[in-house]
Amino acid sequence: MSKYLKPEDAEGWICHRCKVPLVMQPAKIEYLGNAFPVDLPKCPKCGLVFIPEKLALGKMAEVEQSLEDK
C-alpha cells in the first residue's frame, strides 16, 4: 500500500477509454533510470495509471528534484 495515497483517492475516477472505475494497484514509476513501486489508481482493463495532482506536485516533484541534484 502506498503511504502517499489512500484507497479512497481512486474512488469516483473512471477510465475514459474503458469506462470502468479505477482501482488502487501497484505501478512502477521510473525517472532518470530509477524505478519506484507505488500503489496508484489504475484501470484494471487497460492498465492506464492516474497520478493525482497532489502526488505529482508534492512527493513526486521532491523525488525528481532529489534525483536531479545527485
C-alpha positions as CSV (number, residue, x, y, z in Angstrom):
1,M,0.0,0.0,0.0
2,S,1.3,3.5,-0.8
3,K,1.9,5.7,2.1
4,Y,1.1,8.7,-0.1
5,L,-2.4,7.8,-1.3
6,K,-5.4,6.1,0.3
7,P,-7.8,3.7,-1.4
8,E,-10.5,6.3,-1.4
9,D,-8.2,8.5,-3.6
10,A,-9.2,6.2,-6.5
11,E,-12.9,6.5,-5.8
12,G,-15.0,8.3,-8.4
13,W,-12.4,8.1,-11.2
14,I,-13.4,6.3,-14.4
15,C,-11.1,5.3,-17.2
16,H,-12.0,7.4,-20.2
17,R,-11.1,4.7,-22.7
18,C,-12.6,1.7,-21.0
19,K,-15.4,3.3,-18.9
20,V,-14.6,1.3,-15.8
21,P,-13.7,2.5,-12.3
22,L,-10.1,2.9,-11.4
23,V,-8.8,0.8,-8.6
24,M,-5.6,1.1,-6.4
25,Q,-3.0,-1.2,-7.9
26,P,0.8,-1.4,-7.9
27,A,2.5,0.7,-10.6
28,K,6.2,1.2,-11.4
29,I,7.2,4.8,-11.7
30,E,10.5,5.5,-13.4
31,Y,12.6,8.7,-13.5
32,L,16.2,9.1,-14.6
33,G,16.9,5.4,-14.5
34,N,15.4,4.9,-11.1
35,A,12.2,2.9,-10.5
36,F,9.8,3.1,-7.6
37,P,6.9,0.8,-6.9
38,V,3.8,2.8,-5.8
39,D,0.1,2.0,-5.4
40,L,-1.8,4.3,-7.7
41,P,-5.3,4.5,-9.2
42,K,-5.2,2.3,-12.3
43,C,-7.6,0.9,-14.9
44,P,-8.0,-2.8,-14.3
45,K,-8.7,-3.3,-18.0
46,C,-6.1,-1.3,-20.0
47,G,-3.6,-0.5,-17.2
48,L,-3.7,3.3,-17.6
49,V,-2.4,4.9,-14.4
50,F,-3.8,8.1,-12.9
51,I,-1.4,10.3,-10.9
52,P,-3.3,12.7,-8.7
53,E,-2.2,16.3,-8.8
54,K,-1.3,16.4,-5.1
55,L,1.1,13.5,-5.6
56,A,2.6,14.9,-8.9
57,L,3.2,18.3,-7.4
58,G,4.2,17.1,-4.0
59,K,6.2,14.0,-3.3
60,M,7.0,13.2,-6.9
61,A,8.3,16.6,-7.5
62,E,10.5,16.3,-4.4
63,V,11.9,12.9,-5.5
64,E,12.6,14.3,-9.0
65,Q,14.5,17.2,-7.6
66,S,16.5,15.0,-5.3
67,L,17.5,12.7,-8.2
68,E,18.4,15.7,-10.4
69,D,20.6,17.1,-7.7
70,K,22.7,13.9,-7.5
